[in-house]
Amino acid sequence: MKKLMLVTTLTALSIGNIQAAGRDTISVVGSSTVYPFATVVAEKFGKKTEFKTPKIESTGSGGGMKLFCSGLGVSSPDITNASRGIKKSEYNKCIKNGVTDITEVHIGFDGIAIANSKESELFSLTRKDLFLALGLKVPNPDGSQTLVDNPYQTWNEVNPELPALRIEVLGPPPTSGTRDAFSELALEGGCKQFDWIKAMKKYDKAAYKTLCHSIREDGHYIEAGENDNLIVQKLERNPNALGIFGYSFLEQNDDKVQGSIIEGQSPEFETIADGSYPISRPLFFYVKNAHAASIPGMKEYLKEFTSEAAMGDEGYLLDKGLIPLSAEARADLRENVSMGTRLVMN
């Protein structure tokens, strides 16, 4: 697990020789899961201040990091949203391209829902079920400690207690933070329940990760792009399919879709907040401190996003499905943001 060290830099907001001047609108890219939260903040910010409403684009966490780390200046975004922490490889790319002063903002938590149409039977799944249904390679059904290309065609082949429906799951592409989190929390969570596979991590970590994170490519998992609303629409048209997206989208569309029970826990505010729902994750955005002094409204936008009115226990982002940080964590976060605390990865 990566180690993070936060170092306060007093010069972060006074870099005069790297100007993003010439653009008077804040540019935000990144996660489709964080997108609705950022959009609401941007709209409120645009209405209550003299600054222009920030431009928010849904590019996926990976796509956002690629744009964010491309360099400094008007052609690159100021902020990237992410539904997982920045990777060491992305951080290194940022440093290489001169993006050396970044503040990490942990805004709260989200759960990953495995949902289907309300016209269909509610699924009750385990992470082991999900791995066997969606893994590229899985343990041989004959019980031997060997791997085979995934042979399962229907859910009841995976688990006799599940419906006799074709395995058909609509989910995000590899560039999505939701895909990364699903692979780590759900697929790997099921994969390592096989003791002989779990043991691989000790002597061949790369092979273990490849096995536990790789998704089948034979039509049972359908990449549905970065637009979670599109997945909801497709689930309405296909009641036999399941879809993968953030809890916030489940809550916003609870008249159309329902979240599967995972190991006895429903994806709900309380179960995600207390950690009992097994597929939950932190949400972030990352800020270029060098742009904060140059782009009009940057400091004010950050203040709005991290305010109690937005992300507090009764903040307006909770209506969109955000699971908040503790009051103490929120206070620390606001201090880090106001000081431009710099993220350093060892």
Contacts in CASP RR format, 6 or more apart in sequence:
PFRMAT RR
TARGET T0000
AUTHOR 0000-0000-0000
METHOD contacts of the structure
MODEL  1
MKKLMLVTTLTALSIGNIQAAGRDTISVVGSSTVYPFATVVAEKFGKKTE
FKTPKIESTGSGGGMKLFCSGLGVSSPDITNASRGIKKSEYNKCIKNGVT
DITEVHIGFDGIAIANSKESELFSLTRKDLFLALGLKVPNPDGSQTLVDN
PYQTWNEVNPELPALRIEVLGPPPTSGTRDAFSELALEGGCKQFDWIKAM
KKYDKAAYKTLCHSIREDGHYIEAGENDNLIVQKLERNPNALGIFGYSFL
EQNDDKVQGSIIEGQSPEFETIADGSYPISRPLFFYVKNAHAASIPGMKE
YLKEFTSEAAMGDEGYLLDKGLIPLSAEARADLRENVSMGTRLVMN
2 88 0 8 1.000
2 345 0 8 1.000
2 346 0 8 1.000
3 345 0 8 1.000
3 346 0 8 1.000
4 104 0 8 1.000
4 343 0 8 1.000
4 344 0 8 1.000
4 345 0 8 1.000
4 346 0 8 1.000
5 344 0 8 1.000
5 345 0 8 1.000
5 346 0 8 1.000
6 104 0 8 1.000
6 336 0 8 1.000
6 341 0 8 1.000
6 342 0 8 1.000
6 343 0 8 1.000
6 344 0 8 1.000
7 341 0 8 1.000
7 342 0 8 1.000
7 344 0 8 1.000
8 339 0 8 1.000
8 340 0 8 1.000
8 341 0 8 1.000
8 342 0 8 1.000
9 101 0 8 1.000
9 289 0 8 1.000
9 340 0 8 1.000
9 341 0 8 1.000
9 342 0 8 1.000
12 101 0 8 1.000
12 103 0 8 1.000
12 289 0 8 1.000
12 290 0 8 1.000
12 292 0 8 1.000
12 340 0 8 1.000
12 342 0 8 1.000
13 289 0 8 1.000
13 292 0 8 1.000
13 293 0 8 1.000
13 299 0 8 1.000
13 340 0 8 1.000
14 293 0 8 1.000
15 101 0 8 1.000
15 289 0 8 1.000
15 290 0 8 1.000
15 293 0 8 1.000
16 293 0 8 1.000
16 294 0 8 1.000
18 72 0 8 1.000
18 73 0 8 1.000
18 290 0 8 1.000
18 294 0 8 1.000
19 73 0 8 1.000
19 294 0 8 1.000
20 72 0 8 1.000
20 73 0 8 1.000
20 74 0 8 1.000
20 78 0 8 1.000
20 290 0 8 1.000
20 291 0 8 1.000
20 294 0 8 1.000
20 295 0 8 1.000
21 74 0 8 1.000
21 294 0 8 1.000
22 74 0 8 1.000
23 74 0 8 1.000
23 295 0 8 1.000
24 52 0 8 1.000
24 295 0 8 1.000
24 296 0 8 1.000
25 52 0 8 1.000
25 53 0 8 1.000
25 54 0 8 1.000
25 55 0 8 1.000
25 295 0 8 1.000
26 42 0 8 1.000
26 51 0 8 1.000
26 52 0 8 1.000
26 54 0 8 1.000
26 55 0 8 1.000
26 78 0 8 1.000
26 79 0 8 1.000
26 295 0 8 1.000
26 297 0 8 1.000
26 298 0 8 1.000
26 301 0 8 1.000
27 54 0 8 1.000
27 55 0 8 1.000
27 57 0 8 1.000
27 76 0 8 1.000
27 77 0 8 1.000
27 78 0 8 1.000
27 79 0 8 1.000
27 295 0 8 1.000
28 38 0 8 1.000
28 42 0 8 1.000
28 54 0 8 1.000
28 55 0 8 1.000
28 56 0 8 1.000
28 57 0 8 1.000
28 77 0 8 1.000
28 78 0 8 1.000
28 79 0 8 1.000
28 80 0 8 1.000
28 81 0 8 1.000
28 285 0 8 1.000
29 57 0 8 1.000
29 59 0 8 1.000
29 60 0 8 1.000
29 63 0 8 1.000
29 64 0 8 1.000
29 67 0 8 1.000
29 68 0 8 1.000
29 77 0 8 1.000
29 79 0 8 1.000
29 80 0 8 1.000
29 81 0 8 1.000
30 57 0 8 1.000
30 58 0 8 1.000
30 59 0 8 1.000
30 60 0 8 1.000
30 61 0 8 1.000
30 62 0 8 1.000
30 63 0 8 1.000
30 64 0 8 1.000
30 65 0 8 1.000
30 67 0 8 1.000
30 68 0 8 1.000
30 80 0 8 1.000
30 81 0 8 1.000
30 82 0 8 1.000
31 58 0 8 1.000
31 60 0 8 1.000
31 61 0 8 1.000
31 64 0 8 1.000
31 81 0 8 1.000
31 82 0 8 1.000
31 83 0 8 1.000
31 176 0 8 1.000
31 177 0 8 1.000
31 178 0 8 1.000
31 283 0 8 1.000
32 58 0 8 1.000
32 60 0 8 1.000
32 83 0 8 1.000
32 172 0 8 1.000
32 176 0 8 1.000
32 178 0 8 1.000
32 226 0 8 1.000
32 227 0 8 1.000
32 228 0 8 1.000
33 81 0 8 1.000
33 83 0 8 1.000
33 110 0 8 1.000
33 177 0 8 1.000
33 178 0 8 1.000
33 228 0 8 1.000
33 245 0 8 1.000
33 246 0 8 1.000
33 248 0 8 1.000
33 249 0 8 1.000
33 283 0 8 1.000
34 81 0 8 1.000
34 82 0 8 1.000
34 83 0 8 1.000
34 107 0 8 1.000
34 283 0 8 1.000
34 284 0 8 1.000
34 285 0 8 1.000
35 56 0 8 1.000
35 58 0 8 1.000
35 81 0 8 1.000
36 248 0 8 1.000
36 249 0 8 1.000
36 252 0 8 1.000
36 320 0 8 1.000
37 81 0 8 1.000
37 107 0 8 1.000
37 248 0 8 1.000
37 283 0 8 1.000
37 317 0 8 1.000
37 320 0 8 1.000
37 322 0 8 1.000
38 54 0 8 1.000
38 56 0 8 1.000
38 81 0 8 1.000
38 285 0 8 1.000
38 305 0 8 1.000
39 56 0 8 1.000
40 316 0 8 1.000
40 317 0 8 1.000
40 320 0 8 1.000
41 301 0 8 1.000
41 304 0 8 1.000
41 305 0 8 1.000
41 310 0 8 1.000
41 317 0 8 1.000
42 53 0 8 1.000
42 54 0 8 1.000
42 56 0 8 1.000
42 301 0 8 1.000
43 53 0 8 1.000
44 304 0 8 1.000
44 310 0 8 1.000
44 316 0 8 1.000
45 51 0 8 1.000
45 53 0 8 1.000
45 54 0 8 1.000
45 300 0 8 1.000
45 301 0 8 1.000
45 304 0 8 1.000
46 52 0 8 1.000
46 53 0 8 1.000
46 54 0 8 1.000
47 53 0 8 1.000
48 304 0 8 1.000
49 297 0 8 1.000
49 300 0 8 1.000
51 296 0 8 1.000
51 297 0 8 1.000
51 300 0 8 1.000
51 301 0 8 1.000
52 296 0 8 1.000
54 301 0 8 1.000
57 77 0 8 1.000
58 226 0 8 1.000
58 227 0 8 1.000
59 67 0 8 1.000
59 175 0 8 1.000
59 226 0 8 1.000
60 172 0 8 1.000
60 175 0 8 1.000
60 176 0 8 1.000
60 177 0 8 1.000
60 226 0 8 1.000
61 80 0 8 1.000
61 81 0 8 1.000
61 82 0 8 1.000
61 83 0 8 1.000
61 84 0 8 1.000
61 175 0 8 1.000
61 176 0 8 1.000
61 177 0 8 1.000
61 178 0 8 1.000
61 180 0 8 1.000
62 82 0 8 1.000
62 90 0 8 1.000
62 175 0 8 1.000
62 176 0 8 1.000
62 177 0 8 1.000
63 175 0 8 1.000
64 77 0 8 1.000
64 80 0 8 1.000
64 81 0 8 1.000
64 82 0 8 1.000
65 80 0 8 1.000
65 82 0 8 1.000
65 86 0 8 1.000
65 87 0 8 1.000
65 90 0 8 1.000
65 93 0 8 1.000
65 286 0 8 1.000
66 90 0 8 1.000
66 93 0 8 1.000
67 76 0 8 1.000
67 77 0 8 1.000
67 80 0 8 1.000
68 76 0 8 1.000
68 77 0 8 1.000
68 79 0 8 1.000
68 80 0 8 1.000
68 94 0 8 1.000
68 99 0 8 1.000
68 286 0 8 1.000
68 288 0 8 1.000
69 90 0 8 1.000
69 91 0 8 1.000
69 93 0 8 1.000
69 94 0 8 1.000
69 97 0 8 1.000
69 99 0 8 1.000
70 76 0 8 1.000
70 97 0 8 1.000
71 94 0 8 1.000
71 97 0 8 1.000
71 98 0 8 1.000
71 99 0 8 1.000
72 97 0 8 1.000
72 98 0 8 1.000
72 99 0 8 1.000
72 288 0 8 1.000
72 290 0 8 1.000
72 291 0 8 1.000
73 291 0 8 1.000
76 288 0 8 1.000
77 288 0 8 1.000
78 287 0 8 1.000
78 288 0 8 1.000
78 291 0 8 1.000
78 292 0 8 1.000
78 295 0 8 1.000
78 298 0 8 1.000
79 285 0 8 1.000
79 286 0 8 1.000
79 287 0 8 1.000
79 288 0 8 1.000
80 285 0 8 1.000
80 286 0 8 1.000
81 283 0 8 1.000
81 284 0 8 1.000
81 285 0 8 1.000
82 177 0 8 1.000
82 283 0 8 1.000
82 284 0 8 1.000
82 285 0 8 1.000
82 286 0 8 1.000
83 110 0 8 1.000
83 176 0 8 1.000
83 177 0 8 1.000
83 178 0 8 1.000
83 180 0 8 1.000
83 181 0 8 1.000
83 246 0 8 1.000
83 281 0 8 1.000
83 283 0 8 1.000
83 284 0 8 1.000
84 177 0 8 1.000
84 180 0 8 1.000
84 181 0 8 1.000
84 281 0 8 1.000
84 282 0 8 1.000
84 284 0 8 1.000
85 104 0 8 1.000
85 282 0 8 1.000
85 284 0 8 1.000
86 102 0 8 1.000
86 104 0 8 1.000
86 284 0 8 1.000
86 286 0 8 1.000
86 343 0 8 1.000
86 345 0 8 1.000
88 345 0 8 1.000
91 102 0 8 1.000
91 343 0 8 1.000
91 345 0 8 1.000
94 100 0 8 1.000
94 102 0 8 1.000
99 288 0 8 1.000
99 290 0 8 1.000
101 288 0 8 1.000
101 289 0 8 1.000
101 290 0 8 1.000
101 342 0 8 1.000
102 286 0 8 1.000
102 287 0 8 1.000
102 288 0 8 1.000
102 289 0 8 1.000
102 342 0 8 1.000
102 343 0 8 1.000
103 286 0 8 1.000
103 287 0 8 1.000
103 289 0 8 1.000
103 336 0 8 1.000
103 337 0 8 1.000
103 340 0 8 1.000
103 341 0 8 1.000
103 342 0 8 1.000
103 343 0 8 1.000
104 284 0 8 1.000
104 286 0 8 1.000
104 343 0 8 1.000
105 284 0 8 1.000
105 285 0 8 1.000
105 286 0 8 1.000
105 287 0 8 1.000
105 302 0 8 1.000
105 305 0 8 1.000
105 306 0 8 1.000
105 333 0 8 1.000
105 336 0 8 1.000
105 337 0 8 1.000
106 282 0 8 1.000
106 283 0 8 1.000
106 284 0 8 1.000
106 325 0 8 1.000
106 329 0 8 1.000
106 333 0 8 1.000
107 283 0 8 1.000
107 284 0 8 1.000
107 285 0 8 1.000
107 305 0 8 1.000
107 306 0 8 1.000
107 311 0 8 1.000
107 317 0 8 1.000
107 322 0 8 1.000
107 325 0 8 1.000
108 282 0 8 1.000
108 283 0 8 1.000
108 311 0 8 1.000
108 322 0 8 1.000
108 323 0 8 1.000
108 324 0 8 1.000
108 325 0 8 1.000
109 272 0 8 1.000
109 273 0 8 1.000
109 280 0 8 1.000
109 281 0 8 1.000
109 282 0 8 1.000
109 283 0 8 1.000
109 322 0 8 1.000
109 323 0 8 1.000
109 324 0 8 1.000
109 325 0 8 1.000
110 246 0 8 1.000
110 247 0 8 1.000
110 248 0 8 1.000
110 272 0 8 1.000
110 280 0 8 1.000
110 281 0 8 1.000
110 282 0 8 1.000
110 283 0 8 1.000
110 321 0 8 1.000
110 322 0 8 1.000
110 323 0 8 1.000
111 246 0 8 1.000
111 247 0 8 1.000
111 267 0 8 1.000
111 272 0 8 1.000
111 277 0 8 1.000
111 279 0 8 1.000
111 280 0 8 1.000
111 281 0 8 1.000
111 323 0 8 1.000
112 178 0 8 1.000
112 181 0 8 1.000
112 182 0 8 1.000
112 185 0 8 1.000
112 186 0 8 1.000
112 244 0 8 1.000
112 245 0 8 1.000
112 246 0 8 1.000
112 247 0 8 1.000
112 267 0 8 1.000
112 279 0 8 1.000
112 280 0 8 1.000
112 281 0 8 1.000
113 243 0 8 1.000
113 244 0 8 1.000
113 245 0 8 1.000
113 246 0 8 1.000
113 247 0 8 1.000
113 249 0 8 1.000
113 250 0 8 1.000
113 259 0 8 1.000
113 260 0 8 1.000
113 267 0 8 1.000
114 123 0 8 1.000
114 125 0 8 1.000
114 130 0 8 1.000
114 169 0 8 1.000
114 186 0 8 1.000
114 242 0 8 1.000
114 243 0 8 1.000
114 244 0 8 1.000
114 259 0 8 1.000
114 260 0 8 1.000
114 262 0 8 1.000
114 279 0 8 1.000
115 235 0 8 1.000
115 242 0 8 1.000
115 243 0 8 1.000
115 244 0 8 1.000
115 245 0 8 1.000
115 250 0 8 1.000
115 257 0 8 1.000
115 258 0 8 1.000
115 259 0 8 1.000
115 260 0 8 1.000
116 122 0 8 1.000
116 123 0 8 1.000
116 235 0 8 1.000
116 239 0 8 1.000
116 240 0 8 1.000
116 241 0 8 1.000
116 242 0 8 1.000
116 243 0 8 1.000
116 257 0 8 1.000
116 258 0 8 1.000
116 259 0 8 1.000
116 260 0 8 1.000
117 235 0 8 1.000
117 236 0 8 1.000
117 238 0 8 1.000
117 239 0 8 1.000
117 241 0 8 1.000
117 256 0 8 1.000
117 257 0 8 1.000
117 258 0 8 1.000
118 255 0 8 1.000
118 256 0 8 1.000
118 257 0 8 1.000
118 258 0 8 1.000
119 239 0 8 1.000
120 239 0 8 1.000
120 240 0 8 1.000
121 163 0 8 1.000
122 258 0 8 1.000
122 259 0 8 1.000
122 260 0 8 1.000
122 261 0 8 1.000
123 155 0 8 1.000
123 162 0 8 1.000
123 163 0 8 1.000
123 242 0 8 1.000
123 259 0 8 1.000
123 260 0 8 1.000
123 261 0 8 1.000
124 161 0 8 1.000
124 260 0 8 1.000
124 261 0 8 1.000
124 264 0 8 1.000
125 162 0 8 1.000
125 260 0 8 1.000
125 261 0 8 1.000
125 262 0 8 1.000
125 263 0 8 1.000
126 159 0 8 1.000
126 190 0 8 1.000
126 262 0 8 1.000
126 263 0 8 1.000
127 185 0 8 1.000
127 186 0 8 1.000
127 187 0 8 1.000
127 189 0 8 1.000
127 190 0 8 1.000
127 193 0 8 1.000
127 262 0 8 1.000
127 263 0 8 1.000
127 278 0 8 1.000
127 279 0 8 1.000
128 189 0 8 1.000
128 190 0 8 1.000
128 193 0 8 1.000
129 155 0 8 1.000
129 158 0 8 1.000
129 159 0 8 1.000
129 162 0 8 1.000
130 186 0 8 1.000
130 187 0 8 1.000
130 190 0 8 1.000
131 138 0 8 1.000
131 186 0 8 1.000
131 187 0 8 1.000
131 188 0 8 1.000
131 189 0 8 1.000
131 190 0 8 1.000
131 191 0 8 1.000
131 193 0 8 1.000
131 212 0 8 1.000
132 138 0 8 1.000
132 150 0 8 1.000
132 152 0 8 1.000
132 158 0 8 1.000
132 159 0 8 1.000
133 152 0 8 1.000
133 155 0 8 1.000
133 158 0 8 1.000
133 167 0 8 1.000
133 169 0 8 1.000
133 220 0 8 1.000
134 150 0 8 1.000
134 167 0 8 1.000
134 169 0 8 1.000
134 187 0 8 1.000
134 215 0 8 1.000
134 216 0 8 1.000
134 220 0 8 1.000
134 221 0 8 1.000
135 150 0 8 1.000
135 187 0 8 1.000
135 191 0 8 1.000
135 214 0 8 1.000
135 215 0 8 1.000
135 216 0 8 1.000
136 149 0 8 1.000
136 150 0 8 1.000
136 211 0 8 1.000
136 214 0 8 1.000
136 215 0 8 1.000
136 216 0 8 1.000
136 217 0 8 1.000
137 147 0 8 1.000
137 148 0 8 1.000
137 149 0 8 1.000
137 150 0 8 1.000
137 211 0 8 1.000
137 214 0 8 1.000
138 147 0 8 1.000
138 148 0 8 1.000
138 150 0 8 1.000
138 151 0 8 1.000
138 152 0 8 1.000
139 145 0 8 1.000
139 146 0 8 1.000
139 147 0 8 1.000
139 148 0 8 1.000
139 194 0 8 1.000
139 197 0 8 1.000
140 146 0 8 1.000
140 147 0 8 1.000
140 148 0 8 1.000
141 148 0 8 1.000
141 151 0 8 1.000
145 196 0 8 1.000
147 211 0 8 1.000
150 216 0 8 1.000
150 218 0 8 1.000
150 220 0 8 1.000
151 157 0 8 1.000
152 158 0 8 1.000
152 167 0 8 1.000
153 166 0 8 1.000
153 167 0 8 1.000
153 220 0 8 1.000
154 164 0 8 1.000
154 165 0 8 1.000
154 166 0 8 1.000
154 167 0 8 1.000
155 162 0 8 1.000
155 163 0 8 1.000
155 164 0 8 1.000
155 165 0 8 1.000
155 167 0 8 1.000
156 162 0 8 1.000
156 163 0 8 1.000
156 164 0 8 1.000
156 165 0 8 1.000
158 167 0 8 1.000
165 240 0 8 1.000
166 220 0 8 1.000
166 240 0 8 1.000
167 220 0 8 1.000
168 220 0 8 1.000
168 222 0 8 1.000
168 238 0 8 1.000
168 240 0 8 1.000
168 241 0 8 1.000
168 242 0 8 1.000
169 220 0 8 1.000
169 221 0 8 1.000
169 222 0 8 1.000
169 241 0 8 1.000
169 242 0 8 1.000
169 243 0 8 1.000
169 244 0 8 1.000
170 222 0 8 1.000
170 224 0 8 1.000
170 231 0 8 1.000
170 234 0 8 1.000
170 235 0 8 1.000
170 241 0 8 1.000
170 242 0 8 1.000
170 243 0 8 1.000
170 244 0 8 1.000
171 178 0 8 1.000
171 179 0 8 1.000
171 221 0 8 1.000
171 222 0 8 1.000
171 223 0 8 1.000
171 224 0 8 1.000
171 225 0 8 1.000
171 231 0 8 1.000
171 243 0 8 1.000
171 244 0 8 1.000
171 245 0 8 1.000
172 178 0 8 1.000
172 179 0 8 1.000
172 182 0 8 1.000
172 223 0 8 1.000
172 224 0 8 1.000
172 225 0 8 1.000
172 226 0 8 1.000
172 228 0 8 1.000
172 244 0 8 1.000
172 245 0 8 1.000
173 179 0 8 1.000
173 223 0 8 1.000
173 225 0 8 1.000
173 226 0 8 1.000
175 226 0 8 1.000
176 225 0 8 1.000
176 226 0 8 1.000
178 244 0 8 1.000
178 245 0 8 1.000
178 246 0 8 1.000
179 244 0 8 1.000
181 279 0 8 1.000
181 281 0 8 1.000
182 244 0 8 1.000
182 279 0 8 1.000
183 212 0 8 1.000
183 213 0 8 1.000
183 215 0 8 1.000
184 213 0 8 1.000
185 278 0 8 1.000
185 279 0 8 1.000
185 280 0 8 1.000
185 281 0 8 1.000
186 262 0 8 1.000
186 278 0 8 1.000
186 279 0 8 1.000
187 212 0 8 1.000
187 213 0 8 1.000
187 215 0 8 1.000
188 209 0 8 1.000
188 212 0 8 1.000
188 213 0 8 1.000
189 212 0 8 1.000
189 278 0 8 1.000
190 212 0 8 1.000
191 197 0 8 1.000
191 198 0 8 1.000
191 211 0 8 1.000
191 212 0 8 1.000
192 198 0 8 1.000
192 201 0 8 1.000
192 212 0 8 1.000
197 208 0 8 1.000
197 211 0 8 1.000
197 212 0 8 1.000
200 207 0 8 1.000
200 208 0 8 1.000
200 211 0 8 1.000
201 208 0 8 1.000
215 221 0 8 1.000
224 230 0 8 1.000
224 231 0 8 1.000
224 234 0 8 1.000
224 243 0 8 1.000
228 245 0 8 1.000
228 246 0 8 1.000
228 249 0 8 1.000
229 249 0 8 1.000
231 243 0 8 1.000
231 244 0 8 1.000
231 245 0 8 1.000
231 249 0 8 1.000
232 245 0 8 1.000
232 249 0 8 1.000
232 253 0 8 1.000
232 256 0 8 1.000
232 257 0 8 1.000
234 241 0 8 1.000
235 241 0 8 1.000
235 242 0 8 1.000
235 243 0 8 1.000
235 256 0 8 1.000
235 257 0 8 1.000
236 256 0 8 1.000
236 257 0 8 1.000
242 260 0 8 1.000
247 267 0 8 1.000
247 272 0 8 1.000
247 321 0 8 1.000
247 323 0 8 1.000
248 320 0 8 1.000
248 321 0 8 1.000
248 322 0 8 1.000
250 257 0 8 1.000
250 259 0 8 1.000
250 267 0 8 1.000
251 320 0 8 1.000
251 321 0 8 1.000
252 320 0 8 1.000
252 321 0 8 1.000
259 266 0 8 1.000
259 267 0 8 1.000
260 267 0 8 1.000
262 277 0 8 1.000
262 278 0 8 1.000
262 279 0 8 1.000
263 278 0 8 1.000
265 271 0 8 1.000
265 276 0 8 1.000
265 277 0 8 1.000
265 278 0 8 1.000
266 277 0 8 1.000
267 277 0 8 1.000
267 279 0 8 1.000
268 277 0 8 1.000
269 321 0 8 1.000
269 323 0 8 1.000
271 277 0 8 1.000
272 280 0 8 1.000
272 323 0 8 1.000
273 323 0 8 1.000
273 324 0 8 1.000
280 323 0 8 1.000
283 322 0 8 1.000
285 305 0 8 1.000
286 343 0 8 1.000
287 298 0 8 1.000
287 302 0 8 1.000
287 337 0 8 1.000
287 340 0 8 1.000
289 340 0 8 1.000
289 342 0 8 1.000
291 298 0 8 1.000
292 298 0 8 1.000
292 299 0 8 1.000
292 302 0 8 1.000
292 340 0 8 1.000
302 337 0 8 1.000
303 337 0 8 1.000
303 338 0 8 1.000
304 310 0 8 1.000
305 311 0 8 1.000
306 330 0 8 1.000
306 333 0 8 1.000
306 334 0 8 1.000
306 337 0 8 1.000
307 334 0 8 1.000
308 315 0 8 1.000
308 330 0 8 1.000
309 315 0 8 1.000
309 316 0 8 1.000
310 316 0 8 1.000
310 317 0 8 1.000
311 317 0 8 1.000
311 322 0 8 1.000
311 324 0 8 1.000
311 325 0 8 1.000
311 330 0 8 1.000
312 318 0 8 1.000
312 324 0 8 1.000
312 327 0 8 1.000
312 330 0 8 1.000
313 324 0 8 1.000
313 327 0 8 1.000
315 324 0 8 1.000
317 324 0 8 1.000
318 324 0 8 1.000
324 330 0 8 1.000
325 333 0 8 1.000
335 341 0 8 1.000
END
